[in-house]
Amino acid sequence: MTARRLHRAALAVAAVLVLAACSAIPTSGPVNQGDAEVTEPSEIDVLAEGPQPGDSPTEIVDGFLAAGAAGFTDDFVTAREYLSGEAKVTWKPSAGVVVSGPVEPAPTTSDTEVTIEVPVLARVDEDGVYTEAPLDARESVTFGMVQDDADQWRIAATPPGLILQQEDFSRSYRPASLYFLSPDEKFLVPESRWFPEKSLGTSIVSGLLAGPSAWLQDAVVTAVPDGVELNPESVPVDDEGVAQVTLAPALAVTRADRGLLLAQIDASLRPVPGIGSVQVFAGDVPLEGAATLERGSGRPSNVEFLQDDGIVALVDGEPEPVPGLGALDSLDPRSPASNEDGSVRVMLSGPSTLSTVPTADGAAQELVTGAGLVAPSVDRFGWAWTARPSSGLVAARADAAAVQVSADWLEGRAVRAVRVARDGVRVAVVSAGADGVQLDVAAITRDESGGPQRLGAPVRAGASLVDASSVVWAEESTLAVIGRSTGNAAVHLVPVAGPTRSLPEVAELAGLAGSSSVIYVTTTAGELRRFVGSTWAQVVGVTGADYPSFPG
């Protein structure tokens, strides 16, 4: 943005603040004594400024970008003033967003074009699907310029959508989860989207009615009947925080599974700030009785880890042996994993064997063999997932033959880590190939008994990572990853759809465990550390800790 444009923006914001201040100070009437609490405004609307006489092509482009960033305030009326002819009508700001770093201050210009260099941080498509960009991604964007009848420059050709710098995007957009159903209708399965804050509730319900994205649609179901729409096309929220959702046609809605439909809508809307409850109508008929389904990243549980060739749990700050397990000292135990109730426990026995954990009543049972197996993950159906780096994903359990899980997109790639989400529908995979290391999330297609069959096409997460070695689910839509974006290896929080954030580095970082927003790591020196606030706090009195884990 040019200095001239910055000056104009500063004047616009200053005008808002001055007017707000003047409206609060009486200038006449008696002097009264009283107590008053002065609060800061919760938000400041950024005002857009239209084009000025004599603006150069570069200034017109600068102004258009600034007006686009402020466009949710005036429905992009001011931004369209920078456009000419057909572009004024056909430009579609809702077509998507390029989330950018600081735009190149010295654009390339010609008689009819202005080209800017945009550092791309992420892209958000028309449906709100967020895709992080790789580090140092850039894009050239060209605006076609014309002069109008008054010899003033205007934009005749512009890409669809918006280019928003990170701070503008953060001000105007909010993440949301649309909740669909696992095929057995026991779990709510989230899909992350990003929508404009000013129409958040309406966008959420509209997205939910439209259904899941392509990557997820074959692995989930929905109670929303075909053809159901918002009518009217808005979700008003009253003064008591009640969001009203009116669906039509009423007959189709009343014939749907009411409990599941209400559960999906309620779970999707309730996290929105200002919404305390949700009332759904089929036409004029209120609907009640939302079903209670499982969701989230996991129930609170104690972190477990290996210590002195045994599996222990941290109970009230003290390591205690997990009851009912047999001796491990002759098995070279590594990477233990379990389901939530502990009825299925597996581990690597050495680098090349996946086995059950021996119990007091039985010896370990071999499940999968192969060179360099990756750390296992146990899903809610009792299947233990691992991978042979050379041949892909494998799932096994004690009462069934091992299954080679098909995933075409992993051909030619070596799997480094795998972790199934608590819902049993989504799986995170770290793999390495000729194009480097990447983290993907894919949906699992299962047979009627819950046996995994294949993975659908993935979505890329954490594209800013240049290396990664392990992954866990820290929250229902956020992964914790040991990897590297810049500097040394560190734990990164990676949303399935959102910007990656690195946590402070830990010296001699070794193992990682995460669940319900609780993250632990171990070090090569055997320390156990928990992330608290903004630092890694050592768990006092714990030594010799290795391979930390939560269920999953």
N, C-alpha and C positions, 0 to 999 in steps of 0.2 A: 504494500500500500504506500502510495506516495506521501510525502510530508504534507502536501496540500490536503489530501484526503484524510490523513490522520488529524489534521487541525480541524477539519469540518466535523469529524466524528467526536472529537473532544468537545467542541462547542455544543453539539447535540446533547451529549450526556450531561454537560454542565448545565444546559438549559433545563433539563429534567430535574436535576438536583436543586437548582435555584427556585424553580416553580414549586417544588414540593416543600422547600423550606419556607417560602413566602406564604403558602397556603396554611401553614401551621402557626404563624405569628400574627395575632390580632394587632391592628393599627388604630383602633378606636375603642371607646367604652371604658368602663371603670376598671381600676386595678384590683384584682382579687388574689388572695393568697390561697394556695392549694398544693396538693401533692400530685406530681405527674411523673409518669414513667416514660422515658424516651427510648424507643426501640428503633433499631435499624430496619430499613425496608427489607423484606424477604427476597426481593429480586428487583432488578432494574431492567426495564425494557430498553433495548438498544434501538434508537430511532434511525431510520434510513434517510439519506438525503438524495434528492434527485440530481440529474445532470445540470451543470452550470453552463451558461453561454461561454463559448470559447474553449471548452474542455478538449484536450488533445485525445487521440485514440487511446493512448495509454491510461489517461485519467478516466475515460469512459469505462474501460475494462476494470480499473481499480474500483470505481464507484459501483459498478454492477456487482462485483464480488462482495463488496461491503453491504450493499442493499439486499443481496441474497442471504447473507448471514443474518440480517435483521428482518428477513421477510416474513417470519412467523408472526410478527407484530402487526403487519398491515396486509397480510395475505398476498405478499409479493407485488403489491400495486406499484410501489416505488421502483422495484427492480425492473419491472416491465417498461418503465419510462426510458431506460437505457437501450431498449430494443427498437428495431425498426421493422415496419411492414409485417410480413407473415410471421416473423420470429416473435413478435409481441403476442401473437395468439397461440402459436404452436409450442413455444417453450414450456416444458413441463417440469417444474421444480421438484415434484414428488417422484420423479423417475429414478432417484437414487442420490447418493452422496459420495463424493470423494473426500475423505478425511485427510487433511494435509498438514504438513509442517509449514514453516514460513515460506511464502511464495517468492520465487526469484524476483528481486527488486528491480532488475534491469531487463524487461522483456524485449524480445526481438520484434521489431515493427517493420512494416512495409507500407506502401500506399493503401493497401486494402486489407491488411491482416495485422493482428497482434498475437504473438505467441508467447506464452509464459511457461516456465518450468515448474512443475508442481511436485514437491517431495510427498509421495503417497504413503500415508500411515495405514490406511484401511479403506475399504469400500463397503457401502451399505446399499443393497439393491432396493428395488421398488417395494418389495414385500418386507423390508426391514431386516434382511439377512446380512449380518456383519461378517466380513472376511478381513482378517489382519493381513497387511502386506509384508513381504520380506524386508529386511533391513536395507536401507538405501534405495528403495524403489522410487522411481521418478517417472513422470509422464509429461510430455509436451502437449499443451492444450492451445488450440488456435481459434481465435475469434475473427470472423469475417466482418469488416467494417464498411460502412457507407456514409455518405453525407446526405442529410435530408434537404428539403426545399429551402431551409434557412441556412444551409451550409454548416449545420452542426453534425458532429460525428455521432453515429449510433451503431449498435451491433446488429448485423443482419444475419449472422449465423453463430450459434453457440451450442455446445454440447448439451444434451438433456441433463436435468438434475442440478445439483448444487456442488460447489467446491467450498468446503468449510474448513478453516483452520481448527486445530484440535480444541482450542478454548471455546470457539463458537459452537462446535459440535457438542461439546460437553454441556454448554448452556442450554441448547435447544432440544437435545435428544436424550432419551432415557431407555435403559435396557428393560426388557419385560420377558416373562416366560409364558408361552402358550402351552397349556397342559392337555396332552392327549392320553390315551389309555393303552396299557400293555395288552397284548392279545388275550390274556386270561382275565382281564378287567380287574386286576388286583392292585395295580400301581398306576399313579399319575406320572406320565413321562413328559419332562419339559423340553420345549424347543425355544432357544433364546432368540429374541428379535430386538431391534432398536427402532423406536418410533418417536415422532415429534412429541414433546412434553405437552403441548397445548391440546392435543387430541389423543392423549395416551389411552384412556379407557375405550374410546370408540375404535381406535386402531387395534387394540388387543382383541376385542370381541369380533371385529371384522376379520382379523387374521385367523382367529380360532374357527370361525364359521367357514372360512375358505379352505382350511385343512392344513396338514403338515407339509413341509418342504419335501422335495423329491427324495432326498437322502434318507428320510425317516418314514415315508408313507407306507412302505411295504412291511414295516415292523411294528406299527401301532394301529389302533382302531380309534374311532371317535363315535360318540353318541349323538353328534349333530346330524340330523337328517339331511339328505340331499335337497338343495334348493331353499333352505331356510336362510332368511336374511334379517338384518336389523331393520325395524320399521316402527318409528322413524330411525334414520341412520345416525344415531347419536346415543351416547350413554350419559345422561345427565346425572349429576350428584347433588343431592339436596343439602341443606344446611346441617343436617344431622349425620352426614357422611354415608347416606344410603344411595348406592348406584342402582339406577333403574335400567334394566335390559328388556326391551320388548321385541319379541321374535314373531315372525310371520313366514308362511301361513300357519295360523293357530292349530289347524287340524293335524298337520305334520308334526308339530312340536309336541302336542298332547299324546301322540302315538309313540313318541321316542321313549327310550329308557330314561325316565325323569331323574332318577337319582344320579345316574352317571353324567347326564347332561349338566345338571346343576353343579355337580362336583367339579367338572371341567371349567365352567364359567366362574365359579366362586374362587377356585384356586388361582385362576389366571388374573382376576381383578383385585382380589383382596390385598396384594402387596402394593397397590398403587397408593401413593400418599394422598390422604384425604378421604379414602374409601374405608369405611368401617364395617359395612355389610352390603350384601348384594340382593336385590329383589328382581326375579326373572318373571316375565309375563309371556303367556301365549295369547297374543291379542290382548284382551282385557282380563284374562284369567291368570291370577297369580299362581306360581308353581312353588311347592315346598318339598322338603325331604331329600336334601343332597346326600348321596352315599358317602360313606367314610372309606377312603382308600389310602394305601401306603404311599409315601413320597419321601423326598429328602435324601440326604447323603448317608444316613445311618443313625441308628439309635446310639445314645451315649454308651461307651464301653471303655474298658481299660486297654491301654496300649500293651501289646505283647512283644517280646523280643527273645532272642537266644542269649543265654548266659550259662557258661560252664556246661555246654552241650545239653542244656535243658531249655524248655520253653517256659518262660515266666511271664506274669502279668504284673503291671504296676498298680498296686492296690493301696490307696491312701498314701501314696508316696513311697511305698516299700515294695520291692520285687518279691512275688510269691509264686511258687511253682503252680502251673496250671494242673488242676487235679485230674486224675484218671489216665495220665499219659505214661507210656513206657520209657525205658532207657533209650537214649539217643547216642551214647558215646561211641558206639562202633559204626555209626551210619554216616559220618561226615555230614551232619545236618546243615542246611542252608535254606534261607528264604521260606520260612513256614507261612502258611496261609490257611484260612478257615472261613466257613460260612458264619452267619450271625449267631446261631445258637450253639456253635462249636461241635455240631454232630458230624461235620465233615472237616477233617484236617489233613492237609497234605504238606509236603516239603520236597525240596531237592535233596537227594542223598548223593553227595558228590555232585560234579558238574553235569552228569549225563543220565541221571535217573530221577524221574518224578515218582514219588511213592506216597502212600498214606503214612500218617504219623502213627507209630506203634502205640497201643493202649495197654493198660494193665491186663487186659484180657486177650490181646492178640498182637501178632507181629506186624511189622510194616508190610504193605502189599505194593508191589511194583505196578505202576500204571502206564508210564511212557518212558522209553529210552531214546537217546540220541545225543550226539555231541553238542555240548554247549547249550543246554536247555535254558530258557529264560525263566525268571522268577514267576511262580504260578499265581493265579487269581482264581478264587472260587466264587461261582455265581449262585444265585438263590435257588437254582434247580439242582445244586450239588455237583455241577460239572467243574472240574479243575482245568483251567486253561494254561497252556504253556506254548512254546514255539521251538521248533528246530530251526535255527537261523537259515539253514540251507533249503528247507522245504515248507516253511510256513506254520500256521497256527494249528494246534492240536488241542482237543478237549477230551477229557477222560473222567470216568468215575469208577468206583470199585465194582459196581454191579452191571457194567456195560462195557462194550468194546470201545476203544479210543476212536474218535472221529477226527478226520482231517477237515478242518473248517475252510471252505472255499472262499477265496478273496482274490479276484482277478488283479486288483490294483497292487497286490503285494508281489506279483511275479517279478523276479529280478531284484527284489529287495530282501535284506536280512532283518528279521524282527529282533529288536533289542529289548522291548518291554511290552507287556499287555496288562490291561486292567479293565474288568467288567464293572459297569455301574451297578448300583444297588437295585435298580429296576429290572436288570437282566436284559434290557433292550439295547443299550448302547455300550460300546467298548472303545477304549482308547488304545492306540497302538503306536509305539515308537519304532521306526524302521530306518534303515540306511540303504542308499542306492547310489547310482552314478551321479545323481543330482544332489547328493548330500543327505543329511538326517532330517526327518520330518515327523511331526506329531499329527495323527489323524484320528478322527472320531467317526465311527460307522455304526449302522444299525444291524442287529443280529436277527436273521430269519431262523426260526426254530420249527421242529416238527411238533405234532400234537402232544407229545410227552414232555416237551421242553428241551429236547436235544438240539444243540446248535447245528445248523446246516451250512450257512454261508453268511458273508457280510455284504451289505450293499455298498454302493459307491460312497466314499468317505467325504467328510468336510475337513479342510485343513485348519488346525488350530495352532497358535503359537508360531506363526510364520517368521516372527522376528528372532526365534531361536536358531542358532547356527550349529548347536550340538545338543544332544539329550541322551540320557542313559536309563532313566527310570521314571515311572509315572504312577500316581495314585489319584483317586477322586477325593478332593478336599471338601467340596460341597457338591450339590446335585448337578450343577452346571459349570463347575470350576475344577480344573486339574491342578495338582501340584507336581512339578517336574524338576528333577535334577538335570540341569543343562547349562548352557552358556549362550548369552546374547552378546554381552561385551564383558571383558575381563575374565575372571576365573569362573569355574563351575559354581553355581549357586542354586538355591531353590527358587523357582519361578511359579507364580500363580497365573494359570493360563485358562481364561474362560473358553468354553466351547465356541462362543462367538463374542469376542471382546478383546480389549488390549491387554497384552502380557505385562505383568509387573514382577520385577525381580525383588527378592527379599535380601536382607544383609547376608554377606558371605559368611560361611562357617569354615574355619580352618580344618583341614583333613576330613572333609565331608565324605560320609560313606553310605549310610542307609537313610530311607525316607518312609514315613507312615503318615497317613492323613485320613480324617473322618470327621464329619460334623464341625467343620471349621477348626479342628484341632490338628496341629502339625507337629510331629516329632522328627528329629534326625539323630543318627548316631555318627560318631567319628571313628577314624581308624584307631584312635587311642581308647575306644570303648566307652566314651562319654555318651550319655543320653541327654538331648536338649529339646526343649519345647519352645515354640515361637509364642512369645507373650508381648503384646503391644507392638513394639518395633524392634525387638531384640530376641536373641536366642538364649533362653535361661537354662542353665545346666541343672539337671535333676540331681540334687545333692544326695550323696551316698550310693549312687548307682555306678558300678564299674563293670567292665567287661561286657557291655551291651553290644549286640550285633543283630542285624536283620530285623528292625522294628516292623510291626504290622498291626493293622486293624482288620476286622472282618472284610472280606471282599476279594 
